[in-house]
């Protein structure tokens, strides 16, 4: 199989640039959003963050919370058990 230089099949490549849409005729790209890099602290430390874009982000406070392994397993089990009904 022919592979893209990044390692995934060529057919999957367009999926990385497809924009989702909201209500019919309304592109979500026209709705203002805020995206904060997950590794922003590391990017700032290495000097690779866009300082202008970072300065425009709203302030964040608090400590991030992550699911425990047990919570992640319970969530996965719930989705598996209810998926068919949800998409019917």
Secondary structure as UniProt FT lines:
FT   TURN            5..6
FT   HELIX           10..13
FT   HELIX           14..16
FT   TURN            24..25
FT   HELIX           28..30
FT   TURN            38..39
FT   HELIX           40..46
FT   HELIX           51..56
FT   HELIX           69..87
//
